Amino acid sequence: MIGLLHKGVMKDDQLDLIFKALSDSARRRIIDRLSKKPGQSLFEVCAASIAEGGVALSH
């Protein structure tokens, strides 16, 4: 992402949305799960979250 900032590819409103999303702990957990095992369905991500900690990933 840093490379995109230096090249001016991303606009301020796009960056605001990214940082807002990353400030949410549930979204960070989703990103973490997908980075460890790409290609999971929404069902798989939610099921793994419930199985590991009993916490649903919904708002």
C-alpha positions in Angstrom: 0.0 0.0 0.0 2.9 2.4 0.7 4.0 2.2 -2.9 0.5 3.2 -4.0 0.7 6.2 -1.7 3.9 7.5 -3.2 2.7 7.1 -6.8 -0.5 9.0 -6.1 -2.6 6.1 -7.2 -5.0 6.2 -4.2 -7.2 9.2 -3.5 -7.7 10.6 0.1 -11.3 9.3 0.3 -10.1 5.8 -0.7 -7.4 5.9 2.0 -9.9 7.1 4.6 -12.1 4.0 3.8 -9.1 1.7 4.1 -8.0 3.1 7.5 -11.6 3.1 8.8 -11.9 -0.5 7.9 -8.6 -1.4 9.5 -9.6 0.4 12.7 -12.3 -2.3 13.3 -11.0 -5.3 15.2 -13.5 -7.7 13.5 -12.4 -6.6 10.0 -8.7 -7.0 11.1 -9.5 -10.6 12.1 -11.1 -11.2 8.7 -8.1 -9.9 6.9 -5.8 -12.0 9.1 -7.8 -15.2 8.4 -7.8 -14.5 4.6 -4.1 -13.7 4.6 -3.4 -17.1 6.2 -5.8 -19.0 4.0 -6.8 -17.1 0.9 -10.0 -17.9 -1.0 -12.2 -18.7 2.0 -15.9 -18.2 1.6 -17.7 -15.9 4.0 -19.2 -18.9 5.6 -15.8 -20.4 6.2 -14.4 -17.2 7.8 -17.4 -16.8 10.1 -17.5 -20.5 11.0 -13.8 -20.5 11.9 -14.3 -17.4 14.0 -17.1 -19.0 16.0 -15.2 -22.3 16.4 -12.1 -20.6 17.7 -13.5 -18.0 20.0 -17.3 -18.2 19.9 -17.4 -14.7 18.5 -19.5 -13.9 15.4 -18.0 -11.5 12.8 -21.1 -9.4 12.2 -22.1 -5.9 13.1 
